[in-house]
Amino acid sequence: ASARAGDVLASAPIPVHVAFLARRVVAQAGVLVEKQPAAAVPLALAVAASAQAVPAPLGAALWRAVLAELHAACPYTLPAHLPRGEGQTTDQWRLALGYKQLSRPGEPLRLETKDKYYNRVGGYITLYAALLHSDADMEFDLGCNCADRGPHERCTRCGATATSRGAKAVAKPDQGERTGMRAAWRWLARLLNQAPRRIAPVLLGPFLDALAAPLHVAFGKQFAKLLDFIAVQWVPKLEASGTLQEEERAALSRLETVVTRVQRQLKAGRAPETHEALLMPLFKEEDDTRDEGGGDGDW
């Protein structure tokens, strides 16, 4: 029997130039998302647009290469937790987890702070969530012509609401098994079925913040039940573990804010609002780079 098209695309080798592009995308994400996690969204949309613009085998190879590079950079996108090896020091273990080394060769080992590491991990999770959601090239009708409209679902000046004006399918790595909401639900199930770890709120918060709207569309009441489980059982169990430090408590607070907001929207009979980072303006005005002295300067 002949293999399905999706199986062929999933097993095809990845060309060198596609692997290079995937590595550059994830490397760029590592630079941008640490300071601004929302920057992950345009990167994901760029991957989707690139996959759409090339023949299906190349598009599928690009998806697989980007996901592979992302999993290598941040195992929590699987999600996988790397246990501490026998004889490993704390710093050696943190290096294996992806902490950046700040010291030069020959100097005493010095790593980045946990806060910076968590920021970058949260950005990678946002990129992963955006990739899962970007198996359609979404375009939005902003609903008004206000010149100062920003990337928000509702215009702050006239109140017009942005709506989707269509979606265009793009190449998927294996019939949507690695992208889309089925993969997102599988990621959530794996994370929530594990014993709660103190890094878990760092992962779960940005993931739900980015995907609450499409997850509700895909799973409806099951998604609402999942939120109830997180609020009623999972969060108290994590708090009772006694392992949370300042950074984890801050991440847990953000997670609870996201869950509470979405639950209120659902109880009011409203769908969760689309993550505002997905509602980018159609164009961006050039920044005014004139010097503060009032001269014309260079634009």
C-alpha positions as CSV (number, residue, x, y, z in Angstrom):
1,A,0.0,0.0,0.0
2,S,1.2,3.5,-0.8
3,A,2.1,5.7,2.1
4,R,-0.1,8.7,2.9
5,A,1.2,12.1,1.7
6,G,1.5,13.3,5.3
7,D,3.7,10.4,6.2
8,V,6.0,11.1,3.2
9,L,6.3,14.8,4.1
10,A,7.0,13.9,7.8
11,S,9.8,11.5,6.9
12,A,11.5,13.4,4.1
13,P,15.0,14.7,4.8
14,I,15.5,18.3,5.6
15,P,17.5,20.3,3.1
16,V,20.5,22.2,4.4
17,H,19.2,25.7,3.5
18,V,15.9,24.9,5.3
19,A,17.8,23.7,8.4
20,F,19.9,26.9,8.3
21,L,16.7,29.1,8.2
22,A,15.1,27.2,11.0
23,R,18.2,27.6,13.2
24,R,18.3,31.3,12.4
25,V,14.6,31.7,13.3
26,V,15.1,30.0,16.7
27,A,18.3,31.9,17.4
28,Q,16.6,35.2,16.6
29,A,13.8,34.2,18.9
30,G,16.3,33.5,21.7
31,V,17.5,37.1,21.4
32,L,14.1,38.8,21.0
33,V,11.8,36.9,23.3
34,E,13.9,37.3,26.4
35,K,13.0,41.0,26.5
36,Q,9.7,41.0,24.6
37,P,7.9,37.6,24.5
38,A,5.3,39.0,22.0
39,A,8.0,39.2,19.4
40,A,7.6,35.5,19.0
41,V,4.3,36.0,17.2
42,P,5.6,37.7,14.0
43,L,8.4,35.1,13.9
44,A,5.8,32.3,13.9
45,L,3.8,34.1,11.2
46,A,6.9,34.5,9.1
47,V,7.5,30.7,9.4
48,A,3.9,30.1,8.3
49,A,4.1,32.5,5.4
50,S,7.4,30.9,4.3
51,A,5.9,27.4,4.5
52,Q,3.0,28.6,2.4
53,A,5.2,30.2,-0.3
54,V,7.2,27.1,-1.2
55,P,6.3,23.6,-2.5
56,A,4.6,21.4,0.1
57,P,7.7,19.2,0.8
58,L,9.8,22.2,1.6
59,G,7.1,23.8,3.7
60,A,6.7,20.6,5.7
61,A,10.5,20.3,6.1
62,L,10.6,23.9,7.4
63,W,7.9,23.2,10.0
64,R,9.8,20.1,11.2
65,A,13.1,21.9,11.3
66,V,11.9,24.9,13.3
67,L,10.1,22.6,15.8
68,A,13.2,20.5,16.2
69,E,15.5,23.5,16.7
70,L,13.0,24.9,19.2
71,H,12.8,21.6,21.2
72,A,16.6,21.5,21.3
73,A,16.8,25.1,22.6
74,C,14.0,24.6,25.1
75,P,13.1,21.1,26.1
76,Y,10.0,22.4,28.0
77,T,8.3,22.9,24.6
78,L,8.0,19.1,24.4
79,P,7.4,19.4,27.5
80,A,10.3,17.4,28.9
81,H,12.0,17.9,32.2
82,L,15.7,17.1,32.4
83,P,16.5,15.4,35.8
84,R,19.6,16.3,37.6
85,G,22.3,13.7,36.8
86,E,24.2,11.8,39.4
87,G,27.3,13.8,40.4
88,Q,26.1,16.9,38.6
89,T,26.7,20.2,40.4
90,T,23.8,22.8,40.4
91,D,25.6,24.9,37.8
92,Q,26.3,21.9,35.5
93,W,22.6,21.0,35.7
94,R,21.5,24.5,34.9
95,L,23.8,24.6,31.9
96,A,22.1,21.4,30.7
97,L,18.7,23.1,31.2
98,G,19.7,26.0,29.0
99,Y,21.1,28.6,31.3
100,K,23.5,31.0,29.5
101,Q,27.1,31.0,30.6
102,L,28.3,34.5,31.3
103,S,31.9,33.7,32.3
104,R,34.7,33.4,29.8
105,P,36.9,30.3,29.4
106,G,39.3,30.1,32.4
107,E,37.1,32.2,34.7
108,P,35.0,30.8,37.5
109,L,31.7,29.5,36.1
110,R,29.0,32.3,36.2
111,L,25.5,31.8,34.9
112,E,22.7,34.2,34.1
113,T,20.1,34.8,36.8
114,K,17.0,32.6,37.1
115,D,14.8,35.5,36.3
116,K,16.5,36.0,32.9
117,Y,16.4,32.3,32.2
118,Y,12.6,32.2,33.0
119,N,12.0,35.2,30.8
120,R,13.7,33.5,27.8
121,V,11.9,30.2,28.5
122,G,8.5,32.0,28.6
123,G,9.4,33.6,25.3
124,Y,10.2,30.2,23.8
125,I,6.9,28.9,25.0
126,T,5.1,31.9,23.4
127,L,6.9,31.1,20.2
128,Y,5.9,27.5,20.4
129,A,2.2,28.4,21.1
130,A,2.3,30.9,18.2
131,L,3.7,28.2,15.9
132,L,0.9,25.8,16.9
133,H,-1.6,28.5,16.1
134,S,-0.1,29.7,12.9
135,D,-1.1,26.7,10.7
136,A,-3.4,29.3,9.2
137,D,-2.2,32.7,7.8
138,M,-4.6,34.9,9.7
139,E,-5.6,38.4,8.4
140,F,-7.6,40.8,10.5
141,D,-10.0,43.6,9.6
142,L,-9.3,46.2,12.1
143,G,-12.8,47.7,11.8
144,C,-11.8,51.3,11.7
145,N,-9.5,53.9,10.1
146,C,-8.2,55.5,13.2
147,A,-4.6,56.6,12.5
148,D,-3.4,55.9,16.0
149,R,-4.9,52.4,16.3
150,G,-2.6,49.9,18.1
151,P,-2.4,46.1,18.1
152,H,-5.5,45.7,20.2
153,E,-8.7,43.8,19.6
154,R,-10.8,46.9,20.3
155,C,-9.9,50.4,19.2
156,T,-9.3,52.6,22.2
157,R,-10.6,55.7,20.2
158,C,-13.8,54.6,18.5
159,G,-14.5,51.2,20.1
160,A,-14.4,49.2,16.8
161,T,-13.6,45.5,17.2
162,A,-11.2,43.7,15.0
163,T,-12.5,40.5,13.3
164,S,-10.9,37.8,11.2
165,R,-11.5,38.3,7.5
166,G,-10.4,34.9,6.5
167,A,-7.7,32.3,6.9
168,K,-5.6,30.5,4.4
169,A,-4.2,27.0,5.0
170,V,-0.5,26.5,5.0
171,A,1.7,23.4,4.8
172,K,1.7,21.3,7.9
173,P,4.5,18.9,8.9
174,D,2.3,15.8,9.3
175,Q,-1.4,16.5,8.8
176,G,-1.5,18.8,11.7
177,E,-0.2,16.3,14.3
178,R,2.7,18.6,15.3
179,T,0.9,21.9,14.9
180,G,-2.7,23.0,15.6
181,M,-4.8,22.7,18.6
182,R,-4.5,18.9,18.9
183,A,-0.8,19.4,19.5
184,A,-1.6,22.2,22.0
185,W,-4.0,20.0,23.9
186,R,-1.5,17.2,24.0
187,W,1.2,19.6,25.4
188,L,-1.2,20.7,28.1
189,A,-2.2,17.1,29.0
190,R,1.5,16.1,29.3
191,L,2.3,19.1,31.6
192,L,-0.7,18.8,33.8
193,N,-0.4,15.0,34.2
194,Q,3.1,15.4,35.6
195,A,3.8,16.2,39.3
196,P,3.7,20.0,39.5
197,R,7.2,21.5,39.2
198,R,8.0,25.0,40.3
199,I,8.9,26.0,36.7
200,A,5.4,24.9,35.5
201,P,3.7,28.3,36.0
202,V,6.4,29.9,33.8
203,L,5.4,27.5,31.1
204,L,1.6,27.3,31.5
205,G,1.0,31.1,31.9
206,P,2.2,32.3,28.5
207,F,0.9,29.2,26.7
208,L,-2.7,29.7,27.9
209,D,-2.4,33.5,27.4
210,A,-1.5,32.9,23.7
211,L,-3.9,30.1,23.0
212,A,-7.0,30.5,25.2
213,A,-9.1,31.7,22.3
214,P,-8.3,29.0,19.7
215,L,-8.4,26.3,22.4
216,H,-11.9,27.4,23.4
217,V,-13.0,27.2,19.8
218,A,-11.5,23.8,19.3
219,F,-12.5,22.1,22.6
220,G,-15.4,24.2,24.1
221,K,-16.6,22.8,27.5
222,Q,-13.5,20.6,27.8
223,F,-11.3,23.7,27.8
224,A,-13.5,25.3,30.5
225,K,-13.1,22.1,32.6
226,L,-9.4,22.2,32.1
227,L,-9.3,25.8,33.5
228,D,-11.4,24.7,36.5
229,F,-8.9,21.8,37.1
230,I,-6.0,24.2,37.0
231,A,-7.6,26.7,39.4
232,V,-9.2,24.2,41.9
233,Q,-6.7,21.3,42.0
234,W,-3.4,22.0,40.2
235,V,-2.6,25.5,41.6
236,P,-3.3,24.5,45.3
237,K,-1.2,21.4,44.8
238,L,1.7,23.4,43.5
239,E,1.4,25.9,46.4
240,A,1.3,23.1,48.9
241,S,4.6,21.7,47.6
242,G,6.5,24.5,49.4
243,T,9.1,24.7,46.6
244,L,8.1,28.1,45.1
245,Q,10.5,31.0,45.3
246,E,10.0,34.6,44.4
247,E,10.3,34.1,40.6
248,E,7.9,31.1,40.6
249,R,5.4,33.0,42.8
250,A,5.4,35.8,40.4
251,A,4.8,33.4,37.5
252,L,2.0,31.7,39.4
253,S,0.3,35.0,40.0
254,R,0.4,35.8,36.3
255,L,-1.0,32.3,35.5
256,E,-3.8,32.8,38.0
257,T,-4.6,36.2,36.4
258,V,-4.8,34.6,32.9
259,V,-7.0,31.7,34.2
260,T,-9.3,34.0,36.1
261,R,-9.7,36.4,33.2
262,V,-10.6,33.6,30.8
263,Q,-13.0,32.0,33.3
264,R,-14.9,35.3,33.8
265,Q,-15.2,35.7,30.0
266,L,-16.6,32.2,29.6
267,K,-19.0,32.6,32.5
268,A,-20.3,35.8,31.0
269,G,-21.0,33.9,27.8
270,R,-18.2,35.6,25.9
271,A,-15.4,33.9,24.0
272,P,-11.9,34.5,25.2
273,E,-10.4,37.5,23.5
274,T,-7.7,36.9,20.9
275,H,-4.2,37.5,22.3
276,E,-3.5,41.1,21.4
277,A,0.0,40.2,20.0
278,L,-1.8,38.4,17.2
279,L,-3.6,41.6,16.2
280,M,-0.7,43.5,14.8
281,P,-1.3,46.7,12.9
282,L,-1.2,46.5,9.1
283,F,1.8,48.8,9.0
284,K,4.1,50.6,11.4
285,E,5.0,54.2,11.2
286,E,8.7,54.9,11.0
287,D,10.3,55.8,14.4
288,D,11.3,59.5,14.8
289,T,15.0,59.2,15.3
290,R,15.7,62.9,15.4
291,D,18.0,64.0,18.2
292,E,16.6,65.6,21.3
293,G,18.2,68.9,20.4
294,G,15.4,69.7,17.9
295,G,17.4,69.3,14.7
296,D,16.1,67.5,11.7
297,G,18.6,64.7,12.0
298,D,18.3,61.5,10.0
299,W,15.1,59.5,9.8
